[in-house]
Amino acid sequence: MSREEKQKLGNQVLEMFDHAYGNYMEHAYPADELMPLTCRGRVRGQEPSRGDVDDALGKFSLTLIDSLDTLVVLNKTKEFEEAVRKVLRDVNLDNDVVVSGLLGGHSLAIMLKEKGEYMQWYNDELLQMAKQLGYKLLPAFNTTSGLPYPRINLKFGIRKPEARTGTETDTCTACAGTLILEFAALSRFTGATIFEEYARKALDFLWEKRQRSSNLVGVTINIHTGDWVRKDSGVGAGIDSYYEYLLKAYVLLGDDSFLERFNTHYDAIMRYISQPPLLLDVHIHKPMLNARTWMDALLAFFPGLQVLKGDIRPAIETHEMLYQVIKKHNFLPEAFTTDFRVHWAQHPLRPEFAESTYFLYKATGDPYYLEVGKTLIENLNKYARVPCGFAAMKDVRTGSHEDRMDSFFLAEMFKYLYLLFADKEDIIFDIEDYIFTTEAHLLPLWLSTTNQSISKKNTTSEYTELDDSNFDWTCPNTQILFPNDPLYAQSIREPLKNVVDKSCPRGISRVEESFRSGAKPPLRARDFMATNPEHLEILKKMGVSLIHLKDGRVQLVQHAIQAASSIDAEDGLRFMQEMIELSSQQQKEQQLPPRAVQIVSHPFFGRVVLTAGPAQFGLDLSKHKETRGFVASSKPYNGCSELTNPEAVMGKIALIQRGQCMFAEKARNIQNAGAIGGIVIDDNEGSSSDTAPLFQMAGDGKDTDDIKIPMLFLFSKEGSIILDAIREYEEVEVLLSDKAKDRAAILKGKMIPSYIINSNPELENEEQPSSENDSQNQSAEQIISISQAVDLVDQESPEESSLNSHPESLSPADSDDAASISPSEQTSNPTEDHETTSLDGECTDLDNQLQEQSETEEDSSPNVSWGKKVQPIDSILADWNEDIEAFEMMEKDEL
């Protein structure tokens, strides 16, 4: 490629950056990110929640901070100086923000100041912001293991009720292991060693917890016990930057133990995970077994890391395979199968492939990689460019857009593309004097000799015996690797030229083929009905089986090998993806918070609060006053026919059992009998909101406007508390509300027995049984949870079947994502190619569950005298302060 063409492409990158950055500043600033389709800013809390994806947002102009060092790399020094002034003036550190963006900006600010033309006024202000922020982050490390909590509220910390965090038990390996560069740099810049110490402790713990026989680490770990929650291992989402930071920590800090650890892991990766040109997840205990048959887009960074390691051949192979996938779909799908078909169709403009392309060009000098970069530029302009910026791809197959332009797009994509085409004289500083963080921010290598107060003790030998032949102690020299042989990389790429087309020919689409042949088009998720025998037969043909679980949920599992043909298997995969996407859409539309059933009669007086699921019909307790009344069991107990005891439920809240008919039918029957409300109790003995996902009861597909009373659902454990109370006290009064009420209001005007006032503090503060193990088991389940209902019915009514779908969060999330689908929670059976979708027969998961305040309390004082002195309500409120704070926290809870 001629110098003129390289320069032209470099200028094109500059124009593209100006288009993205200019539209952000014009239409979105000071919001965190630009929404390029609607030309406005994305502000957390003002847009529908996207789950874990929104964790990066915090009303602190994230895109501006992430763009700071990009402005300098692109030689836009005036804009950089203006941007720094804006950050210092506008950014509020009471919200969450990434430290690395501030440090990258500081690194280049002091470089420009030393040059003498720009930033002469700068006096380490960005560094002081980063230091202040670092101290706000330190409480997240307050765990027994030293692994940080995955989230922290920078205003309230971890433990305060207002923080709305600190209850998490798990974090991903990359989350805990991708801190050492930023925290060590902060320590080296400021002289405050605590940041580097905390980050090192987290890395030490992860290294100690690796699986000793395979030397691999899992995806998710318990931050308190150190147990692996997800035991699959790869180089993509959830683990990626942990490996990256071990090698880069050695480069930046010069500590041999980091290189030893990286090489130990790298040997395991190449032994088990690398199946050239593929990189497939395996089980850490059985590394010869693949954990899944698809790859996610985040592994595209790995060829670049292999270049840094000096292992060029596999880097070229994997990069070429990824490029063939891009040439087929225009972008790299979030996930794709081993035969290169789309697994998850989104593409949020990720920069990892551009990063690897840049590093491979640096290592080989092969102009082929300039052509690869040119293709990336053309595809971005042709398919992602919109009037207000660049829009993420919602589906690479159809070219549909998503209204998002993440900050990493400006921080990384334009930086790597510009550097790919720039000559050394085009950059105002020597890029070789810096190392890239995982978000492509620049940290100076001179930090390795600055403020070295951290001991360089080699701790690796404490954990394992290492073979010295495993390690190369010097960085590879490109002059030796490529002795004037421009065909070296080409000879490696050539066998892979047609690997994608051979496995996944283009051809006409399945739908087009069906219409041409006169056959019916494949079944779509939106049309599926579990009561339709024809649909069930189609599922079977696609290799999808329907399993009814004991707790009422229905589980969809796809085994591709059981499909009638490869075409049917592909239809099955598409059906499963559509089901997830459909549920994700409905989650936004149908999301309702849980409700509360509070027992207010003697001897409870509001002290027992039960977590209840709402209904999609009847009186909405969030918009109307709570309903208060005595409870009575209906006859028949299932409420599926006209009640035979209307006089018993008249003016009361009726108790009915789940099963045998629709929820709406139960509601109508008790309403006709004069009930003022209804509580449906689960018929699955032992079920509890502690261990089962809460759900909202759905209608029967008909108009439910005739139902005027409130309806709530209780699992068996919570329902038995009310039933036991009826047996012991006969008259039991409850309060149905959107959230638990202050007991001061409940007890207003009532006499308070002295044994309540002088209650046993141990009983008052009795903790609930922990469900941590249960939640861990649920997290480890190899299913795709589907949390919002497609159509909900009671599971015992075969003719009224329903499906509930629950999107996850990779984040390709953790995720369980939110509005997007997250690969972080999706795993597959090690021995079979399948997807699993969990569907609840009549319910939807609710993300925010009220905490059950206490179990039923028994009167332990049979000789209590009600004639003793009664204290005023103000004096006993002190004993209830914790509960009241919990109620307030629930009210403000946004998680």
RAZI-V824867 format. One record per run of one state. SS is the DSSP state (A for helix, B for strand, O for the rest). FROM is the first residue (numbers start at 1). TO is the last residue. If there is no record, write none. Layout:
{{SS,FROM,TO} {SS,FROM,TO}}
This chain:
{{O,1,2} {A,3,28} {O,29,32} {B,33,35} {O,36,39} {B,40,42} {O,43,50} {A,51,56} {O,57,61} {A,62,66} {O,67,67} {A,68,73} {O,74,76} {A,77,90} {O,91,98} {A,99,115} {O,116,124} {A,125,141} {O,142,152} {B,153,153} {O,154,156} {B,157,157} {O,158,160} {A,161,163} {O,164,169} {B,170,172} {A,173,177} {O,178,179} {A,180,190} {O,191,193} {A,194,208} {O,209,210} {B,211,211} {O,212,215} {B,216,216} {O,217,219} {B,220,222} {O,223,227} {B,228,230} {O,231,231} {B,232,233} {O,234,239} {A,240,253} {O,254,255} {A,256,273} {B,274,275} {O,276,277} {B,278,279} {O,280,281} {B,282,283} {O,284,289} {B,290,290} {O,291,293} {B,294,296} {A,297,309} {O,310,311} {A,312,329} {O,330,334} {B,335,337} {O,338,341} {B,342,344} {O,345,346} {B,347,347} {O,348,351} {A,352,364} {O,365,367} {A,368,384} {B,385,386} {O,387,388} {B,389,390} {O,391,391} {B,392,395} {O,396,399} {B,400,402} {O,403,404} {B,405,405} {O,406,406} {A,407,421} {O,422,423} {A,424,426} {O,427,430} {A,431,433} {B,434,436} {O,437,441} {B,442,444} {A,445,449} {O,450,459} {A,460,462} {O,463,467} {A,468,470} {O,471,477} {A,478,481} {O,482,487} {A,488,496} {O,497,498} {A,499,503} {O,504,509} {A,510,517} {O,518,524} {A,525,527} {O,528,532} {A,533,541} {O,542,543} {B,544,548} {O,549,552} {B,553,559} {A,560,562} {O,563,565} {A,566,590} {O,591,594} {B,595,599} {O,600,607} {B,608,613} {O,614,614} {B,615,615} {O,616,626} {B,627,633} {O,634,645} {A,646,649} {O,650,652} {B,653,657} {O,658,662} {A,663,672} {O,673,676} {B,677,681} {O,682,696} {B,697,697} {O,698,709} {B,710,714} {O,715,715} {A,716,729} {O,730,732} {B,733,737} {O,738,742} {A,743,746} {O,747,753} {A,754,757} {O,758,760} {A,761,764} {O,765,771} {A,772,780} {O,781,783} {B,784,785} {O,786,787} {B,788,791} {O,792,797} {A,798,800} {O,801,802} {B,803,805} {O,806,822} {A,823,825} {O,826,833} {B,834,840} {O,841,872} {A,873,892} {O,893,895}}
